[in-house]
Amino acid sequence: MHTLVMGVVNVTPDSFSDEGMWFTPEAAVAHGRELLEQGADILDVGGESTRPGAIRTTEDEELRRVIPVIRELARSGARISVDTMRAAVAAQAVEAGASIVNDVSGGLADPDMARVVAAMQVPFVVMHWRGHSATMQSRASYDDVVSDVCRSLTERVTDLCGQGVDRDQLILDPGFGFAKLAEHNWSLLAHLDAVQSLGFPVLVGTSRKIFLGRLGVPEGAESRPPAQRDAATAATTVIAALAGAWAVRVHDVASSVDALRVVASTEAAR
C-alpha cells in the first residue's frame, strides 16, 4: 500500500510550526497550491491551533478562517481534510468541498460530531486525545503508552460506531505530541505495528513536533526551531511507511514525498 502525504495548511496566527505565515485566506490558498505541486495527496486545512498551551478560538472565527480557503482549494480539485473539533465547522467544511474530517479529539470535544460525521458518510480521523491544549501535557502519564493508546482508540471506535458511524469511515491517529512526553512518542513510533493491528487505516502526525527538535541537542539547551525539524520528520515518514501507515501529516511535503520514493524504490527492488 502506498502511504499518502497530507500537507498541513494552518490558517492560524499562532501555529507552533509556522507562526502564522499562512493566516490570510490568500496566503493559505497559495500555500495549499504549492503543497499540491510538491506532491501532497491531501491538504489538511485547520483554523484552530492545537499546540501545547493554546487557547481555543471561537466557532465563528474558525469558520471565517477555513471555509473560504477550503472552498477555493476545492475548486482547484484538491482532496481536502478539515482539521476541526467542532461538528458545525465539519459540516460547513464538507459542504464547501472537504471530503475528510480530522478531529484531534476523536469526537470527544463536541458531542454532535459523531452524528454529523455519520450523516455525511465521510472518512473520520480519530486521534488519541486527553483534553484541550491548555491542559493536555499535565495528563501525559501512562502505565504502558502503546497499550493505553490502543485501548483508548478501541474504546473510541466502539463508542463512535454505537452512535452510527460506520467502521469503514474510521482512520486512527495515535496522537504524537498530544498529552505525550518524548519517551511516549518514541515508544509509539517504535510500535506503530500495534496501532496498525487494530485493523484501521493509520495517520501518523509527527511533523516538526518538539521531540524531534530535541534530537542531538545538549541537555538544557533550546530545541531546534520547527523549520529545522524537517529532516527528522522525513525519517519518521520512512518509519511510518514501512509500518504500513495510510498517510503522514507533514508541513514540508517535498522531503516526505522524496522519503516515500526511497521506500517505494527499495521495496520494488526486493
URPEKA-V551584 format. One record per residue. N is the residue number from 1. RES is the residue in one letter. PSI is psi as a letter, one per 20 degrees, with the letter a starting at -180 (999 if undefined). OMEGA is omega as a letter, one per 40 degrees, with the letter a starting at -180 (none if undefined). D_FIRST is the distance of its C-alpha to the first C-alpha in whole Angstrom. Layout:
N_RES_PSI_OMEGA_D_FIRST + N_RES_PSI_OMEGA_D_FIRST
This chain:
1_M_p_i_0 + 2_H_p_i_4 + 3_T_p_a_6 + 4_L_q_i_9 + 5_V_o_i_13 + 6_M_o_a_16 + 7_G_p_a_19 + 8_V_p_i_22 + 9_V_n_a_25 + 10_N_o_i_28 + 11_V_m_a_31 + 12_T_q_i_33 + 13_P_i_a_36 + 14_D_k_i_35 + 15_S_q_i_32 + 16_F_h_a_31 + 17_S_h_a_29 + 18_D_j_i_31 + 19_E_k_i_34 + 20_G_j_a_34 + 21_M_h_a_34 + 22_W_k_a_32 + 23_F_h_i_34 + 24_T_q_i_36 + 25_P_g_a_34 + 26_E_g_i_35 + 27_A_h_a_33 + 28_A_g_i_30 + 29_V_g_i_29 + 30_A_g_i_30 + 31_H_g_i_28 + 32_G_g_i_25 + 33_R_h_i_25 + 34_E_g_i_25 + 35_L_h_i_22 + 36_L_g_i_21 + 37_E_h_i_22 + 38_Q_i_i_20 + 39_G_j_i_17 + 40_A_p_i_16 + 41_D_h_a_14 + 42_I_q_i_16 + 43_L_p_a_20 + 44_D_o_a_21 + 45_V_p_a_25 + 46_G_q_a_27 + 47_G_j_i_31 + 48_E_p_i_31 + 49_S_p_i_31 + 50_T_k_i_30 + 51_R_q_i_31 + 52_P_p_i_33 + 53_G_i_a_37 + 54_A_q_i_36 + 55_I_p_a_38 + 56_R_q_i_37 + 57_T_r_i_37 + 58_T_r_i_39 + 59_E_g_a_37 + 60_D_g_a_39 + 61_E_h_i_38 + 62_E_g_i_34 + 63_L_g_a_35 + 64_R_h_a_37 + 65_R_g_a_34 + 66_V_h_a_31 + 67_I_g_i_32 + 68_P_h_a_33 + 69_V_g_i_30 + 70_I_g_a_28 + 71_R_g_a_30 + 72_E_g_i_30 + 73_L_h_i_27 + 74_A_h_i_26 + 75_R_h_i_28 + 76_S_i_i_26 + 77_G_j_a_23 + 78_A_q_i_21 + 79_R_p_a_19 + 80_I_p_i_21 + 81_S_p_i_20 + 82_V_p_a_24 + 83_D_n_a_24 + 84_T_q_i_27 + 85_M_j_a_29 + 86_R_p_a_31 + 87_A_h_a_31 + 88_A_h_i_33 + 89_V_g_i_31 + 90_A_g_a_28 + 91_A_g_a_30 + 92_Q_h_i_31 + 93_A_g_i_28 + 94_V_h_i_26 + 95_E_h_a_30 + 96_A_i_i_30 + 97_G_i_i_26 + 98_A_q_a_24 + 99_S_j_i_21 + 100_I_q_i_19 + 101_V_p_a_22 + 102_N_o_a_21 + 103_D_o_a_24 + 104_V_i_i_24 + 105_S_i_a_27 + 106_G_k_i_25 + 107_G_j_a_27 + 108_L_h_a_30 + 109_A_h_a_32 + 110_D_o_a_33 + 111_P_i_i_34 + 112_D_i_a_33 + 113_M_g_a_29 + 114_A_g_a_28 + 115_R_g_a_31 + 116_V_g_a_30 + 117_V_g_i_26 + 118_A_g_a_26 + 119_A_h_a_29 + 120_M_i_i_26 + 121_Q_l_i_23 + 122_V_q_i_21 + 123_P_q_a_18 + 124_F_o_i_20 + 125_V_p_a_19 + 126_V_o_a_21 + 127_M_q_i_22 + 128_H_p_a_24 + 129_W_p_i_27 + 130_R_k_i_31 + 131_G_r_a_33 + 132_H_r_a_33 + 133_S_h_a_33 + 134_A_h_a_37 + 135_T_i_a_37 + 136_M_h_a_33 + 137_Q_i_i_34 + 138_S_i_a_37 + 139_R_j_a_35 + 140_A_m_i_33 + 141_S_p_a_34 + 142_Y_q_i_32 + 143_D_g_i_33 + 144_D_o_a_29 + 145_V_h_a_27 + 146_V_g_i_24 + 147_S_g_a_25 + 148_D_g_i_27 + 149_V_g_i_24 + 150_C_g_i_22 + 151_R_g_i_25 + 152_S_g_i_26 + 153_L_h_i_23 + 154_T_g_i_23 + 155_E_h_i_27 + 156_R_g_i_25 + 157_V_g_a_23 + 158_T_g_a_26 + 159_D_g_a_28 + 160_L_g_i_26 + 161_C_h_i_26 + 162_G_i_i_29 + 163_Q_j_i_30 + 164_G_i_i_28 + 165_V_p_i_25 + 166_D_p_i_22 + 167_R_h_a_20 + 168_D_i_i_17 + 169_Q_i_a_18 + 170_L_p_i_17 + 171_I_p_a_15 + 172_L_q_i_16 + 173_D_p_a_18 + 174_P_i_i_20 + 175_G_l_i_22 + 176_F_p_i_22 + 177_G_i_i_26 + 178_F_o_a_27 + 179_A_l_i_30 + 180_K_p_i_28 + 181_L_r_a_30 + 182_A_g_a_29 + 183_E_h_i_29 + 184_H_g_i_27 + 185_N_g_a_24 + 186_W_h_i_24 + 187_S_g_i_24 + 188_L_g_i_21 + 189_L_h_a_19 + 190_A_i_a_20 + 191_H_k_i_19 + 192_L_h_i_16 + 193_D_h_i_15 + 194_A_h_i_18 + 195_V_g_i_16 + 196_Q_h_a_13 + 197_S_i_i_15 + 198_L_i_i_17 + 199_G_k_i_14 + 200_F_q_i_13 + 201_P_q_a_11 + 202_V_p_i_12 + 203_L_p_i_14 + 204_V_p_a_15 + 205_G_m_i_18 + 206_T_i_a_20 + 207_S_p_i_21 + 208_R_j_a_25 + 209_K_q_a_26 + 210_I_h_i_29 + 211_F_h_i_28 + 212_L_h_a_26 + 213_G_i_a_29 + 214_R_i_i_31 + 215_L_p_i_30 + 216_G_j_a_33 + 217_V_p_a_35 + 218_P_q_i_39 + 219_E_p_i_39 + 220_G_i_i_41 + 221_A_r_i_40 + 222_E_q_i_38 + 223_S_q_i_35 + 224_R_q_a_33 + 225_P_q_a_33 + 226_P_g_a_29 + 227_A_i_i_29 + 228_Q_j_a_29 + 229_R_j_a_26 + 230_D_h_i_24 + 231_A_g_i_23 + 232_A_h_i_23 + 233_T_g_i_20 + 234_A_h_i_18 + 235_A_h_i_18 + 236_T_h_i_17 + 237_T_g_i_14 + 238_V_g_i_13 + 239_I_g_i_14 + 240_A_g_a_12 + 241_A_g_i_9 + 242_L_h_i_10 + 243_A_i_i_10 + 244_G_k_a_7 + 245_A_q_i_9 + 246_W_g_a_8 + 247_A_q_i_10 + 248_V_p_i_13 + 249_R_o_a_17 + 250_V_q_i_19 + 251_H_g_i_22 + 252_D_o_a_22 + 253_V_g_a_19 + 254_A_g_a_20 + 255_S_h_i_19 + 256_S_h_i_16 + 257_V_g_i_15 + 258_D_g_i_16 + 259_A_g_i_15 + 260_L_h_i_11 + 261_R_h_i_13 + 262_V_g_i_14 + 263_V_g_a_11 + 264_A_g_a_10 + 265_S_h_i_13 + 266_T_g_i_14 + 267_E_h_i_11 + 268_A_h_a_12 + 269_A_i_a_16 + 270_R_999_none_15
